[in-house]
Amino acid sequence: MVMVEDAEGGLAGIITDGDLRRFMEKEDSLTSATAAQMMTREPLTLPEDTMIIEAEEKMQKHRVSTLLVTNKANKVTGLVRIFD
């Protein structure tokens, strides 16, 4: 997973291996591709004070294995993986 920042340093989106696979199914080459073309905008996040059971429930509900953790200023401070 790669996090993509906007001009102000905020989270613009993420690029996962799934995003790359889907992009490559539609496009012939990555050589002229931009992050904005393939990224997932508004990725799922969790506040820092979220209980781990809530994180697990959110992952199961949305069928994802990783969630970004954000602070009160909505800055990414880490991530939680289903395997952690």
C-alpha positions in Angstrom: 0.0 0.0 0.0 1.2 3.5 -0.9 -0.3 6.6 0.6 -0.8 9.5 -1.8 -0.7 13.1 -0.4 -2.4 16.2 -1.7 -0.6 19.5 -2.1 -1.3 20.4 1.6 0.1 17.1 2.9 -3.2 15.6 3.6 -4.3 12.1 2.5 -5.5 12.1 -1.1 -5.8 8.4 -1.5 -4.0 5.1 -1.5 -2.7 2.7 -4.1 -2.9 -1.0 -3.4 -1.9 -4.1 -5.3 -5.5 -4.5 -6.3 -5.6 -0.9 -7.7 -2.5 -1.7 -9.8 -4.1 -4.9 -11.1 -7.4 -3.2 -12.0 -5.5 -0.4 -13.7 -3.4 -2.8 -15.7 -6.4 -4.7 -16.9 -7.7 -1.5 -18.6 -4.4 0.1 -19.7 -1.5 -1.3 -21.7 1.3 0.4 -19.8 2.1 2.1 -16.5 4.9 4.3 -18.0 2.6 7.4 -18.4 0.2 6.7 -15.6 -0.2 9.0 -12.6 -1.1 8.1 -9.0 -4.3 10.0 -9.3 -5.4 7.8 -12.2 -5.2 4.6 -10.2 -5.6 5.5 -6.6 -8.5 4.8 -4.3 -9.8 8.1 -3.1 -11.2 8.5 0.4 -9.8 5.2 1.8 -11.2 3.7 4.9 -9.7 5.1 8.1 -9.9 4.6 11.9 -9.4 7.2 14.7 -6.4 6.4 16.9 -8.7 5.6 19.9 -10.7 2.9 18.1 -10.9 -0.5 19.9 -9.3 -3.3 17.9 -12.5 -5.3 17.8 -14.1 -2.3 16.0 -11.3 -2.3 13.5 -11.8 -6.0 12.9 -15.5 -5.5 12.3 -14.9 -2.7 9.9 -12.4 -4.8 7.9 -14.8 -7.7 7.7 -17.7 -5.4 6.7 -15.8 -3.7 3.9 -13.7 -6.8 3.0 -10.4 -5.1 3.4 -7.2 -6.3 5.2 -5.7 -2.9 6.1 -7.1 0.3 7.6 -5.3 3.6 8.0 -5.2 5.1 11.5 -5.7 8.9 11.8 -5.3 11.4 14.6 -7.7 14.2 15.6 -6.2 16.4 12.8 -7.1 13.6 10.4 -3.4 12.9 9.6 -2.3 9.3 9.1 -0.4 8.0 12.1 -0.3 4.4 11.2 -2.1 1.4 9.9 -3.7 -1.8 11.2 -3.6 -5.0 9.3 -5.9 -7.9 9.9 -2.8 -10.0 10.6 -1.6 -7.7 13.4 
